[in-house]
Amino acid sequence: MSEPNARSREGAYELENGSEHRRFYDDWAPSYDIEFARAEGYVYPEAVAARFLESANPGDDPVADIGCGTGLLGEALSGSPHAIDGFDISPGMLRQAARKRVYGKLEELDLLDRESRPTASYGGLVSCGTFTIGHLGPAGMENSLALARPGALCVFGINARHFEAAGFKEFFCSLYREGRATEAEFDTVQIYSSERAPSDSVNLAKIAVFRMSV
């Protein structure tokens, strides 16, 4: 990773493996909310939280926040009645998330390491900023579904450019075709507020909403 891109959106897009992700986000964690979320007008967590709450039932509980980072999505959900646990590859990010006191449990998790994947049962899964360029593709999402119990509501944000390039469309078609989940619905939202938005499609995300089959 080149030095000018360290601790930036562009640097995050260049990451290639779990070790790089862990080091990159551990380093960025203490200043992430100010240097990135606030400075870039990062509105993505609120969009994913709103879509989850729009579709959720009282029984969609507890909720697993996949790739929770510093807890921005957890904060956006914190006014709801749902109990939330957070999972992330970066211990540094989890320490920052703990300070927000919105999670019942926080756990380090590498979704590409099948040996360490937990097998808990959650009534809701949410994710924001994890399925994006330089991060996780359909394989990571497949592994995250092990956290969901039958009928769980899943609301995953996926960078729009990454959605096309990484094959997410076929992934969701396969889930439905194999009877493992309902047919996904998709909303398109901005990742950054309009006054700060990048000029190309990297500013857009698709929010996939579906339920695991009962």
C-alpha positions as CSV (number, residue, x, y, z in Angstrom):
1,M,0.0,0.0,0.0
2,S,1.5,3.4,-0.9
3,E,2.0,5.9,1.8
4,P,-0.2,8.7,0.4
5,N,-3.2,6.3,0.6
6,A,-2.6,5.3,4.2
7,R,-5.7,5.9,6.5
8,S,-8.0,6.9,3.6
9,R,-10.8,5.6,1.6
10,E,-8.5,5.0,-1.3
11,G,-6.1,3.0,0.9
12,A,-8.9,0.8,2.1
13,Y,-9.8,0.0,-1.4
14,E,-6.3,-1.4,-2.0
15,L,-6.3,-3.9,0.8
16,E,-5.7,-7.5,-0.3
17,N,-5.9,-9.9,2.7
18,G,-7.0,-10.2,6.3
19,S,-3.7,-9.3,7.8
20,E,-3.6,-6.1,5.8
21,H,-7.1,-5.3,6.9
22,R,-6.3,-5.9,10.5
23,R,-3.2,-3.7,10.5
24,F,-4.8,-0.9,8.4
25,Y,-7.9,-0.6,10.6
26,D,-6.1,-1.0,13.9
27,D,-4.0,2.0,12.8
28,W,-6.9,4.1,11.7
29,A,-9.3,3.1,14.5
30,P,-8.6,6.0,17.0
31,S,-9.2,8.7,14.5
32,Y,-11.6,6.9,12.1
33,D,-14.8,8.7,13.1
34,I,-13.3,12.1,12.8
35,E,-10.9,11.6,9.9
36,F,-13.3,9.6,7.8
37,A,-16.9,9.4,8.9
38,R,-17.3,13.0,9.8
39,A,-14.9,14.5,7.3
40,E,-16.4,12.5,4.3
41,G,-20.0,12.9,5.3
42,Y,-20.5,9.2,5.7
43,V,-24.2,8.6,5.8
44,Y,-24.2,5.0,4.8
45,P,-24.7,3.5,8.3
46,E,-27.9,5.6,8.8
47,A,-29.3,4.3,5.4
48,V,-28.7,0.6,6.3
49,A,-30.1,1.1,9.8
50,A,-33.2,2.8,8.4
51,R,-33.8,0.0,5.9
52,F,-33.4,-2.7,8.7
53,L,-35.9,-0.9,11.0
54,E,-38.3,-0.5,8.1
55,S,-38.4,-4.3,7.6
56,A,-37.8,-5.7,11.1
57,N,-40.3,-7.5,13.3
58,P,-39.9,-7.7,17.1
59,G,-38.7,-11.3,16.7
60,D,-35.7,-10.3,14.5
61,D,-33.5,-10.3,17.5
62,P,-30.7,-10.3,18.5
63,V,-28.9,-8.5,15.6
64,A,-25.3,-9.2,14.4
65,D,-23.5,-6.2,13.0
66,I,-21.0,-7.8,10.5
67,G,-17.8,-5.7,10.2
68,C,-19.0,-3.3,12.8
69,G,-15.9,-1.1,12.8
70,T,-16.1,1.7,15.3
71,G,-19.8,1.1,15.8
72,L,-21.4,3.6,13.5
73,L,-24.2,1.3,12.4
74,G,-24.7,0.1,16.0
75,E,-25.1,3.8,17.0
76,A,-27.7,4.3,14.2
77,L,-29.6,1.3,15.6
78,S,-29.1,2.1,19.3
79,G,-32.5,3.8,19.7
80,S,-34.3,0.6,18.6
81,P,-35.5,-2.2,20.9
82,H,-33.1,-4.7,19.3
83,A,-30.1,-6.1,21.1
84,I,-27.0,-5.8,18.9
85,D,-23.7,-7.7,18.9
86,G,-20.7,-6.6,16.8
87,F,-18.1,-8.6,14.8
88,D,-15.0,-7.2,13.2
89,I,-11.5,-8.3,12.1
90,S,-9.8,-5.4,13.8
91,P,-9.3,-5.4,17.6
92,G,-8.6,-1.7,17.4
93,M,-11.9,-1.0,15.8
94,L,-13.7,-3.2,18.4
95,R,-12.1,-1.1,21.2
96,Q,-13.5,2.0,19.7
97,A,-16.9,0.4,19.3
98,A,-16.9,-0.7,22.9
99,R,-16.7,3.0,24.0
100,K,-20.1,3.6,22.4
101,R,-21.8,1.1,24.7
102,V,-24.4,0.1,22.1
103,Y,-23.3,-3.6,21.8
104,G,-24.1,-6.4,24.1
105,K,-21.0,-8.4,22.8
106,L,-18.1,-7.5,20.6
107,E,-16.0,-10.3,19.0
108,E,-13.0,-10.4,16.6
109,L,-14.0,-12.3,13.5
110,D,-12.3,-13.0,10.1
111,L,-15.1,-14.2,7.8
112,L,-12.7,-15.8,5.4
113,D,-11.3,-18.1,8.2
114,R,-13.9,-20.9,8.3
115,E,-12.2,-22.4,11.4
116,S,-12.8,-19.4,13.6
117,R,-16.3,-18.6,12.4
118,P,-18.9,-18.6,15.3
119,T,-22.0,-20.6,14.9
120,A,-24.4,-18.5,17.0
121,S,-28.0,-17.8,15.9
122,Y,-29.2,-14.3,15.2
123,G,-32.6,-13.1,14.2
124,G,-31.1,-10.2,12.2
125,L,-27.9,-9.6,10.3
126,V,-26.8,-6.1,9.2
127,S,-23.6,-4.8,7.5
128,C,-22.3,-1.5,6.2
129,G,-19.0,-0.9,4.5
130,T,-17.7,-4.5,4.7
131,F,-18.8,-5.7,1.3
132,T,-16.9,-3.2,-0.8
133,I,-13.8,-2.7,-3.0
134,G,-10.7,-4.3,-1.5
135,H,-12.8,-6.0,1.2
136,L,-15.2,-9.0,1.3
137,G,-17.0,-10.6,-1.7
138,P,-19.8,-13.2,-1.9
139,A,-17.6,-15.8,-0.1
140,G,-17.5,-13.6,3.0
141,M,-21.2,-13.0,2.8
142,E,-21.8,-16.7,2.5
143,N,-19.8,-17.3,5.6
144,S,-21.6,-14.6,7.5
145,L,-25.0,-16.3,6.9
146,A,-23.9,-19.0,9.4
147,L,-24.8,-16.5,12.1
148,A,-28.4,-16.3,10.9
149,R,-31.1,-18.6,12.3
150,P,-34.0,-19.7,10.0
151,G,-36.2,-16.7,9.1
152,A,-33.6,-14.1,10.0
153,L,-33.8,-10.7,8.4
154,C,-30.6,-9.8,6.5
155,V,-29.8,-6.2,5.4
156,F,-26.5,-5.9,3.7
157,G,-25.0,-2.8,2.2
158,I,-22.7,-3.5,-0.9
159,N,-20.8,-1.0,-2.8
160,A,-22.5,-0.7,-6.2
161,R,-19.3,-1.0,-8.2
162,H,-18.2,-4.0,-6.2
163,F,-21.7,-5.5,-6.5
164,E,-21.2,-5.7,-10.3
165,A,-17.5,-6.7,-10.3
166,A,-17.6,-9.4,-7.6
167,G,-20.7,-11.3,-8.7
168,F,-23.1,-10.5,-6.0
169,K,-26.1,-10.6,-8.4
170,E,-25.5,-14.3,-9.1
171,F,-24.9,-15.0,-5.4
172,F,-28.4,-13.6,-4.4
173,C,-30.0,-15.5,-7.3
174,S,-28.4,-18.7,-6.1
175,L,-29.6,-18.2,-2.5
176,Y,-33.2,-17.8,-3.9
177,R,-32.9,-20.5,-6.5
178,E,-31.6,-23.1,-3.9
179,G,-34.5,-22.2,-1.5
180,R,-32.1,-20.9,1.1
181,A,-33.5,-17.4,1.3
182,T,-36.3,-15.2,0.0
183,E,-35.7,-13.2,-3.2
184,A,-33.6,-10.2,-2.3
185,E,-35.0,-6.7,-2.7
186,F,-32.5,-3.9,-3.5
187,D,-32.4,-0.2,-2.7
188,T,-29.7,2.1,-4.1
189,V,-28.4,4.7,-1.6
190,Q,-25.6,7.2,-1.3
191,I,-22.6,6.3,0.8
192,Y,-21.5,9.9,1.4
193,S,-23.7,13.0,1.8
194,S,-24.4,14.8,-1.5
195,E,-22.2,17.8,-0.8
196,R,-19.2,15.6,-0.3
197,A,-20.0,12.8,-2.7
198,P,-17.3,11.5,-5.1
199,S,-18.3,12.1,-8.7
200,D,-18.5,8.5,-9.8
201,S,-20.4,5.3,-8.8
202,V,-18.1,4.6,-5.9
203,N,-20.5,6.8,-3.9
204,L,-23.4,4.4,-4.4
205,A,-24.4,1.3,-2.6
206,K,-27.0,-1.4,-3.0
207,I,-28.8,-2.4,0.1
208,A,-29.9,-6.1,-0.2
209,V,-32.9,-7.1,2.0
210,F,-33.9,-10.7,2.3
211,R,-34.8,-13.4,4.8
212,M,-33.3,-16.7,5.4
213,S,-35.7,-19.6,4.7
214,V,-37.6,-21.1,7.6
